């Protein structure tokens, strides 16, 4: 049976991280572009830099890396644990922490780039990236694909530490939660937990419903809604799976 997973953050830190993860995926998906779809890449880049500027992403990630490292170290003396895997994970986290300690500000080179800054300023204006608004951008798009691809890869390299460390953190967080089966009844589901950062909801795709989540880290509720209001779906008998991470 095909299923869909919905993820919902229960604090601002995780909400920011999921948005950054989404934008990094967009950047990688649209990094090979032509003049007709180039703005997909620059919209994602601009939004990502905006998030980084408004949040202490570096500080929060370093704290999370340290926390995950301590958890892994506490498992070292447990019988049956894969010591080699744990050592590799701890060394990877240590490497990220060391690199962050030698980094002043995330994405600073991209924020200081005059070419990117000019595009970001025009993106705020509807249709503001026309050739007469940004003749330099219009000329750049006429450069060879190889030259443009090299420039884009140079930009993305400045985000590689963020990309790799965030992927590692989110992977470890997601693996903390084990999916358990629940039955949705009376059009309402409520759960009380401890310190939860993220909930993951897995639903059969053929139900054609999506979750509406409200609450916070210790207590939250879930309602399922049909994609189309006209869909005749019995919302009282939905079996779903929930993982608390």
Secondary structure, DSSP 8 states (H G I E B T S, - for coil): --EEEEEEESSHHHHHHHHHHHHHHHHHHTSS--TTTHHHHHHHHHHHHHHHHHS-HHHHHHHHHHHHHHHHHHTTTSTT--HHHHHHHHHHHHHHHHHHHT-SSTTHHHHH-HHHHHHHHHHTSTTTTSTTT-HHHHHHTTS-HHHHHHHHHHHHHTTHHHHHHHHHHHHHHHHT---EEEEEBTTBEEEE-SS-SEEEEEEEGGG-EEEEEEE-SSEEEEEEEESSTT----GGGEEEEEEE-
